[in-house]
Amino acid sequence: HVQLVESGGGSVQPGESLRLTCTFSETRYCMGWFRQPPGKDREGVAVMDSLGRTRYADSVNGRFTISKDNAKSTLYLQLNRLEPEDTAMYYCAADRRLYCRGGPIAQRDFGYWGQGTQVTVS
């Protein structure tokens, strides 16, 4: 069983920051962050493989950083210079393989999901 639990969301003003946290039961996977704005489809934000290699969606424009602490079984997403367009439910996800797949970050590639944490920027 793979279990993921997100936390750290909240309501902030434009330009402020948040750090999202995801605890997970197994660290040796491709891990990802996704988000779903109100009324829109879920989109990939960032991924990190078992070696710590990362890839980001163009939409985050260098403002977000994915990281993890294997000793604490925790994945993070640092959200900086938040904009109203970043308002979304943010999800942690795992693809049960050591290395992330190439190409766009696609939710269909991830079989394990957390419950989501809400980020509101207004």
N, C-alpha and C positions, 0 to 999 in steps of 0.2 A: 504494500500500500504506500502511496505517495500522498502526503498531506501538506497543504500550504495554507497559511493564515496571514493575511495582510493587516497592516495598521499604519497609522501616521498621517492619514488624510485630515483635511480640515478646510476651513474657510479663511482665505487671505485676500489682501489687496494686490492689485497689479504691482509687479516688481519684487514682491516678497518671495520667500523660499519655503519649501517643505522637504522633509526626508521621509520617504515611504519605506516600510520594513515588511519583509516577508520571511516568516520562519518556515522551514521545509524539512522533511524527514530524511532526505537523501541529497547530498551535495554533488554527486557525480553525474549530473545531467546538464543538458542545455537548459538554461533558465531564461525566462523572458518577462518583460513588462508590457502590458497592453493597456489601452484606454478606450472608453466608449463615451463620447460626448452625448448630451441629450439629443435624442432624435436622429442620431447618426450611427453608422456601423462601427464595430470594434476595429481598432487599428493597432498594429504593432508599434512599439516605442523603442525598445532596446532588447538585446539578447547578450548573454554571456555563456560560454561553454565551460567544460570542466577544467580547462587550463587557464581560465580567466580572460580569454580573448573576447572582445566586445564588438558589437555592431549596432548602429543607431539608425532610426528613421530620419530622413531628411527634414521632416517637419519639426523636429525638436531644436534645430538650428544651434547645436552646441551648448544648449542650456541645461541638459540633463546628463547625469552620470550614473551608470549602473555599476554596482560593486557587490562583493559578497565577503562573508567571513565564514569559512568552512568550520572553524572550531566552534562557532556559535550557531551553525546551521541556519544562517541568516543571509538573505538577499536584500539589497538596498536600491532605491532609486532616489537620487538627489535631484530635486526640482528647483532650479534657480531662475530668477527673473520671470516669474510666472505671469502669464497673460490671460485675459478672459477666455481666449480660445483654448486654453489648457483645461478648462473646466470639464470634468469627465469622471466617470467611475474608472479607477485604475485597478488592474488585475495582475497578479503574479501568476505565472504559468511555468510548467515544466514539460519538455520534450524528452522522453526517456531514452536518450542516447548521449554519448560522451561529447559529441561535437555538434554544433548547430548546423542546420542545413543552409545551403547557399540561397541567394536570391532574396526577395522581399520577405520581411518578417510576417508570417502568415499564421493566423490563429488555428487553422485546420491542422497544422503540424504539431500542435501542443495538446496532449491528451489529459493533462492534469492542471487544475485551476483552483485558485483561491476564491474567496467569496467577494472580493473587491473592497476598496476603500475610496470614499468620495473626496475629490478635490474640487473646491469651488473658488474661483477667482473673480471677484467683482468689486 
